[in-house]
C-alpha cells in the first residue's frame, strides 16, 4: 500500500475530490482538463460504483476465508476495499489463492 504509485494515485484522488467538492477557480481549471465538472461527476460515480463492486467481490472472498477472519477483521477488509479499491482486493486475492493451493 505504501508503494510510490499507490501514494501518487491517492494524492491525485484527494486533489480530484477537493476540486469536485470545494469549487474554486483553480479547481475548475483542473476539472476543465478532465472535461468539465459534469463529466468529472460522471467519472466520480463510475469510480464509486467500481469500488462498491470490488467490495462485493471482497465480501464473497471473505466468506470463503471465514475460518481465518472474524467479524471485525471482515468489516475492516470491506472498509479498506471500499476506500482503497484494487490494492486491497489484490492482496485478498493472493490470500485466497494461497488458501486454495493449501487445500
C-alpha positions as CSV (number, residue, x, y, z in Angstrom):
1,X,0.0,0.0,0.0
2,X,2.9,2.4,0.5
3,X,4.4,2.0,-2.9
4,X,5.1,5.3,-4.8
5,X,2.5,4.7,-7.5
6,X,-0.2,4.0,-4.9
7,X,0.7,7.1,-3.0
8,X,0.6,9.2,-6.2
9,X,-2.8,7.8,-7.1
10,X,-4.1,8.5,-3.6
11,X,-2.8,12.1,-3.8
12,X,-4.5,12.5,-7.2
13,X,-7.8,11.2,-5.8
14,X,-7.6,13.7,-2.9
15,X,-6.9,16.5,-5.3
16,X,-9.7,15.4,-7.6
17,X,-12.2,15.2,-4.7
18,X,-11.2,18.5,-3.3
19,X,-11.7,20.2,-6.7
20,X,-15.0,18.5,-7.1
21,X,-16.5,19.2,-3.7
22,X,-14.9,22.6,-3.0
23,X,-15.4,24.7,-6.1
24,X,-12.8,27.3,-6.7
25,X,-11.5,28.9,-9.9
26,X,-8.2,26.9,-9.7
27,X,-10.2,23.7,-9.1
28,X,-12.4,24.4,-12.1
29,X,-9.4,24.9,-14.3
30,X,-8.1,21.5,-13.2
31,X,-11.5,19.9,-13.8
32,X,-11.7,21.6,-17.2
33,X,-8.7,19.5,-18.3
34,X,-10.8,16.4,-17.4
35,X,-13.8,17.6,-19.5
36,X,-15.5,19.9,-17.0
37,X,-17.5,19.5,-13.8
38,X,-20.3,17.4,-15.3
39,X,-18.1,14.8,-16.9
40,X,-16.0,14.7,-13.7
41,X,-19.1,13.9,-11.7
42,X,-19.7,11.0,-14.1
43,X,-16.2,9.7,-13.5
44,X,-16.7,10.0,-9.8
45,X,-19.9,8.0,-10.0
46,X,-18.1,5.4,-12.1
47,X,-15.3,5.1,-9.5
48,X,-17.7,4.8,-6.6
49,X,-19.6,2.0,-8.5
50,X,-16.3,0.2,-9.2
51,X,-15.3,0.4,-5.5
52,X,-18.7,-1.0,-4.4
53,X,-18.3,-3.9,-6.9
54,X,-14.8,-4.5,-5.6
55,X,-16.2,-4.6,-2.1
56,X,-18.8,-7.1,-3.1
57,X,-16.1,-9.3,-4.6
58,X,-14.1,-9.0,-1.4
59,X,-17.1,-9.9,0.6
60,X,-17.5,-13.1,-1.4
61,X,-13.8,-14.0,-0.9
62,X,-14.1,-13.3,2.8
63,X,-17.0,-15.7,3.1
64,X,-14.7,-18.4,1.7
65,X,-12.0,-17.4,4.2
66,X,-14.5,-17.5,7.1
67,X,-12.3,-19.6,9.3
68,X,-9.4,-17.1,9.2
69,X,-11.4,-13.9,9.6
70,X,-13.6,-12.8,12.5
71,X,-16.4,-10.2,12.1
72,X,-14.2,-7.2,13.0
73,X,-11.5,-8.2,10.5
74,X,-14.1,-8.8,7.8
75,X,-15.5,-5.3,8.3
76,X,-12.0,-3.8,8.2
77,X,-11.2,-5.6,5.0
78,X,-14.5,-4.4,3.4
79,X,-13.9,-0.8,4.5
80,X,-10.4,-0.9,3.2
81,X,-11.5,-2.3,-0.1
82,X,-14.2,0.3,-0.4
83,X,-11.8,3.1,0.2
84,X,-8.6,1.9,-1.5
85,X,-10.1,-0.4,-4.1
86,X,-7.9,-2.8,-6.1
87,X,-4.8,-2.8,-3.9
88,X,-6.7,-4.3,-1.0
89,X,-8.6,-6.6,-3.3
90,X,-5.4,-7.9,-4.9
91,X,-3.9,-8.7,-1.5
92,X,-7.1,-10.5,-0.6
93,X,-6.9,-12.5,-3.9
94,X,-3.4,-13.6,-3.0
95,X,-4.6,-14.8,0.3
96,X,-7.5,-16.6,-1.3
97,X,-5.1,-18.3,-3.8
98,X,-2.8,-19.4,-1.1
99,X,-5.7,-21.0,0.8
100,X,-6.9,-22.7,-2.4
101,X,-3.4,-24.2,-3.0
102,X,-3.2,-25.5,0.5
103,X,-6.5,-27.4,0.2
